[in-house]
Amino acid sequence: MAPLQRRPMQHIDRRDLYTNLETRIQYLHSFLDFSSRDIEALISGAKYIKALIPAIVNIVYKKLLQYDITARAFETRSTSYEGPVDPNLSEFSPQILHRKMFLRGYLNKLCSDPSRMEFWEYLDKVGMMHVGQGRAHPLHVEYVHIGVTLSFVQDVLTEAILSHPRLKMDRKIALVKALSKVIWIQNDLFAKWYVRDGDEFAEEKLVPDIEPEGYLHGKKILHDGSESESEIEDAASTAGTCPFKGLTMTMGVEASRRDSRAVPVTPVRQTFVQPSAIPRPSP
């Protein structure tokens, strides 16, 4: 009996992991087997998620306002502030309404095309904005709150999808897997701005540009249909956190089929997988 063939060991350049976002995304995709079918599941399920965004946003902010330490960020732009929090802060306070607009824009961005590098660049920028960089009005949210919010997101999304009464199990599995991978990649793109790993390459890292929230490389990429991002950014000195503070929902979303083929990474702002090659199943 012939021995099983072993897949050749891949070389990963450590320096590139900390200095080149494209390399890091390629490694994460490869390790997590983020595939064309994951992209298919996310794209085909996007319209169902979009329909739930208003409810998701409200549930998120109910959770964040349950704790003074997370509510602080909406008043002081820092979770390390030790002073009192306004007991009258509510979902209808002006700064919370401003933040809800950005969260809606962020969630709509998650429903865009994950086959493009711009998708992952923006998730990286969301991580950067929580450590006081890239903003005229710095924001500092400690990582413990980021991590627990992402776990909350994954838990609620998983339950909502698996409890959907009309969705076939293979489609539920496809969307749960795809969303879980995106959430964990987002987690890594948060962590890379907090942890000290790779500090020896700090001088080679790009210095982030200061841009209005909702912009990437000078281009407006968040679209909510309400106030402009520049108007909100002007009011941000008294507002709170940046777009990604979590998602939650209690209803199901549609999904798509599965696959296992890996998605190759191509140069920044180019296409990982040609969208025309991804089948769009009917709902």
TAURUR-V618982 format. One record per residue. N is the residue number from 1. OMEGA is omega as a letter, one per 20 degrees, with the letter a starting at -180 (none if undefined). BURIAL is + if it has 24 or more other ideal C-beta (glycine too) atoms within 12 Angstrom, else -. Layout:
BEGIN
n | omega | burial
N | OMEGA | BURIAL
N | OMEGA | BURIAL
END
This chain:
BEGIN
n | omega | burial
1 | a | -
2 | r | -
3 | r | -
4 | r | -
5 | a | -
6 | r | -
7 | a | -
8 | r | -
9 | r | -
10 | r | -
11 | r | -
12 | a | -
13 | a | -
14 | a | -
15 | a | -
16 | r | -
17 | a | +
18 | a | +
19 | a | -
20 | a | +
21 | r | +
22 | r | +
23 | a | +
24 | r | +
25 | r | +
26 | r | +
27 | r | +
28 | r | +
29 | a | +
30 | a | +
31 | a | -
32 | a | +
33 | r | -
34 | a | +
35 | r | +
36 | r | +
37 | r | +
38 | r | +
39 | r | +
40 | a | +
41 | a | +
42 | a | +
43 | a | +
44 | r | +
45 | a | +
46 | a | +
47 | r | -
48 | r | +
49 | a | +
50 | r | +
51 | a | -
52 | a | +
53 | r | +
54 | r | -
55 | r | +
56 | a | +
57 | a | +
58 | a | +
59 | r | +
60 | a | +
61 | r | +
62 | r | +
63 | a | +
64 | a | +
65 | r | +
66 | a | -
67 | a | -
68 | a | -
69 | r | +
70 | r | +
71 | a | +
72 | a | +
73 | a | +
74 | r | +
75 | a | +
76 | a | +
77 | r | +
78 | r | +
79 | r | +
80 | r | -
81 | a | -
82 | a | -
83 | a | -
84 | r | -
85 | r | +
86 | a | -
87 | a | -
88 | r | -
89 | a | +
90 | r | -
91 | a | +
92 | r | -
93 | a | -
94 | a | -
95 | r | +
96 | r | +
97 | r | +
98 | a | +
99 | r | +
100 | r | +
101 | a | +
102 | r | +
103 | r | +
104 | r | +
105 | r | +
106 | a | +
107 | r | +
108 | r | +
109 | r | +
110 | r | +
111 | r | +
112 | a | +
113 | a | +
114 | r | +
115 | a | +
116 | a | +
117 | r | +
118 | r | +
119 | a | +
120 | r | +
121 | a | +
122 | r | +
123 | r | +
124 | r | +
125 | r | +
126 | r | +
127 | a | +
128 | a | +
129 | a | +
130 | a | +
131 | r | +
132 | a | +
133 | r | +
134 | a | +
135 | r | +
136 | r | -
137 | a | +
138 | r | -
139 | r | +
140 | r | +
141 | a | +
142 | a | +
143 | a | +
144 | a | -
145 | r | +
146 | a | +
147 | a | +
148 | r | +
149 | r | +
150 | r | +
151 | r | -
152 | r | +
153 | a | +
154 | a | +
155 | a | +
156 | r | +
157 | a | +
158 | r | +
159 | a | -
160 | a | +
161 | a | +
162 | a | +
163 | r | -
164 | a | +
165 | a | -
166 | a | -
167 | r | +
168 | a | -
169 | a | -
170 | r | -
171 | r | +
172 | a | +
173 | a | +
174 | a | +
175 | r | +
176 | r | +
177 | a | +
178 | a | +
179 | r | +
180 | r | +
181 | r | +
182 | a | +
183 | a | +
184 | r | +
185 | r | +
186 | r | +
187 | r | +
188 | a | +
189 | r | +
190 | a | +
191 | a | +
192 | r | +
193 | a | +
194 | a | +
195 | a | -
196 | r | -
197 | r | -
198 | a | -
199 | a | -
200 | r | -
201 | a | -
202 | a | -
203 | a | -
204 | a | -
205 | r | -
206 | r | -
207 | a | -
208 | r | -
209 | r | -
210 | a | -
211 | r | +
212 | r | +
213 | a | +
214 | r | +
215 | r | +
216 | a | +
217 | r | -
218 | a | -
219 | r | -
220 | a | -
221 | r | +
222 | a | +
223 | a | -
224 | r | +
225 | r | -
226 | a | -
227 | r | -
228 | r | -
229 | a | +
230 | r | -
231 | r | -
232 | a | +
233 | r | +
234 | r | -
235 | a | +
236 | a | +
237 | r | -
238 | a | -
239 | a | +
240 | a | +
241 | a | +
242 | a | +
243 | a | +
244 | r | +
245 | r | +
246 | r | +
247 | r | +
248 | r | +
249 | a | +
250 | r | -
251 | a | +
252 | r | +
253 | r | +
254 | a | +
255 | a | +
256 | a | +
257 | a | +
258 | r | +
259 | r | +
260 | a | -
261 | a | -
262 | r | +
263 | r | +
264 | r | -
265 | r | +
266 | a | -
267 | a | -
268 | a | +
269 | r | -
270 | a | -
271 | r | +
272 | r | +
273 | a | +
274 | a | -
275 | a | -
276 | a | -
277 | a | -
278 | a | +
279 | r | -
280 | a | -
281 | r | -
282 | r | -
283 | none | -
END
